[in-house]
Amino acid sequence: LHVRSRRQRQMCIRDSISFVKKIFNISILFNILLYIVIVILAEPVVLFLGGVQMLPAVIVIYILGFTVPILALGNIFGFQSLVAFGYVKEFAKVVVIAGVIYFTQLLSLWLTLGFTIISISIINVSTEILTTIYLFFLCKKRKLW
């Protein structure tokens, strides 16, 4: 059994956090570029695969494509930070809260305006944004960011 001093452990944690932040920067850049590609190619791909009658689907692709960079951020803050450093219970709470938020928004939509593919897509994006923000603040609170 290798026992590390408290100082060695803190240095290891600091190095790990630094590595996660580097991955974060690469991930953000890659996922923003991926979203730009989705925006550029959405209409031609929809036209090729579905024809002119499917063009209204492009707006849904734009909306849901926005989740790509948001999910990447959530992954970094959640799995790569909280879970990796032992905050599994906090992460599990966030997942449950996200589910409650999602279903609350769905219920509100159902009771007021009704469902459309665009409104459900927006709920998806808004839930991911709120979840990612909460994960970020948890990382700040635990001094992981």
C-alpha positions in Angstrom: 0.0 0.0 0.0 1.5 3.3 -1.1 0.7 6.1 1.3 0.9 9.6 0.0 1.3 12.7 2.2 -1.4 15.2 2.2 0.8 17.6 0.2 1.4 15.0 -2.5 -2.3 14.2 -2.7 -3.2 17.9 -3.1 -0.6 18.3 -5.8 -2.0 15.2 -7.6 -5.5 16.6 -7.4 -4.3 20.0 -8.6 -2.6 18.4 -11.6 -5.7 16.4 -12.4 -7.9 19.5 -12.3 -5.4 21.2 -14.6 -5.6 18.3 -17.0 -9.4 18.4 -17.0 -9.3 22.1 -17.7 -7.1 21.5 -20.7 -9.4 18.8 -22.0 -12.3 21.3 -21.4 -10.7 23.9 -23.7 -10.1 21.3 -26.4 -13.6 19.9 -26.0 -15.3 23.3 -26.2 -13.4 24.2 -29.4 -14.2 20.9 -31.0 -17.9 20.9 -30.1 -18.4 24.5 -31.3 -16.8 23.6 -34.6 -19.1 20.5 -34.7 -22.1 22.6 -34.2 -21.0 25.0 -37.0 -20.7 22.0 -39.3 -24.2 20.8 -38.2 -25.6 24.3 -39.0 -23.9 24.4 -42.4 -24.8 20.9 -43.5 -28.3 20.6 -42.0 -30.3 21.9 -44.9 -28.4 20.1 -47.7 -28.6 16.8 -45.8 -32.3 17.2 -45.1 -32.9 18.1 -48.7 -30.9 15.0 -49.9 -32.5 12.6 -47.5 -36.1 13.9 -47.2 -36.7 16.4 -49.9 -38.3 19.8 -49.8 -41.2 18.6 -47.7 -38.8 17.8 -44.8 -37.2 21.3 -44.7 -39.1 22.3 -41.5 -37.0 19.7 -39.7 -33.9 21.9 -40.2 -35.0 24.2 -37.3 -35.2 21.2 -35.0 -31.7 20.2 -36.1 -30.4 23.7 -35.3 -32.1 23.6 -31.8 -31.0 20.1 -30.9 -27.5 20.7 -32.4 -27.0 23.4 -29.8 -27.0 20.6 -27.2 -23.7 19.3 -28.5 -21.5 21.9 -26.9 -23.8 22.1 -23.8 -23.6 18.3 -23.3 -19.8 18.4 -23.7 -19.6 21.0 -20.9 -21.9 18.9 -18.7 -19.8 15.9 -19.3 -16.6 17.8 -18.2 -18.3 19.2 -15.1 -20.2 16.0 -14.3 -18.3 12.9 -15.2 -14.8 14.3 -15.6 -14.9 16.4 -12.5 -17.5 15.5 -9.9 -17.6 11.8 -10.5 -13.9 11.4 -11.1 -13.1 13.2 -7.8 -15.6 11.1 -5.8 -18.7 13.3 -5.7 -21.0 10.7 -7.1 -23.9 11.4 -4.8 -23.9 15.1 -5.8 -23.8 14.1 -9.4 -26.7 11.7 -8.9 -28.7 14.4 -7.3 -28.1 16.6 -10.3 -29.4 13.9 -12.6 -32.6 13.5 -10.6 -33.1 17.3 -10.5 -32.6 17.5 -14.2 -35.3 14.8 -14.7 -37.7 16.7 -12.4 -37.0 19.9 -14.3 -37.5 18.2 -17.7 -40.8 16.6 -16.7 -42.0 19.8 -15.0 -41.4 21.7 -18.2 -43.2 19.0 -20.2 -46.2 19.1 -17.9 -46.3 22.9 -18.1 -46.1 22.8 -21.9 -48.8 20.1 -22.1 -51.2 22.0 -19.8 -50.7 25.3 -21.7 -49.6 25.3 -25.3 -49.4 21.6 -26.2 -46.6 19.6 -27.7 -44.7 20.4 -30.8 -41.4 19.0 -31.9 -39.9 22.5 -31.6 -41.2 23.1 -28.1 -39.9 19.7 -26.9 -36.6 20.4 -28.5 -36.4 23.7 -26.7 -37.2 22.0 -23.4 -34.4 19.5 -24.1 -31.9 22.4 -24.6 -33.1 24.4 -21.6 -32.9 21.4 -19.3 -29.3 20.7 -20.5 -28.3 24.3 -20.0 -29.8 24.4 -16.4 -28.1 21.1 -15.6 -24.7 22.2 -16.9 -24.9 25.5 -15.0 -25.7 23.6 -11.8 -22.9 21.2 -12.4 -20.5 24.1 -12.9 -21.5 25.7 -9.6 -21.1 22.3 -7.9 -17.6 22.1 -9.3 -16.9 25.7 -8.1 -18.3 24.8 -4.6 -16.1 21.7 -4.4 -13.1 23.7 -5.7 -12.8 21.5 -8.8 -12.9 24.5 -11.1 
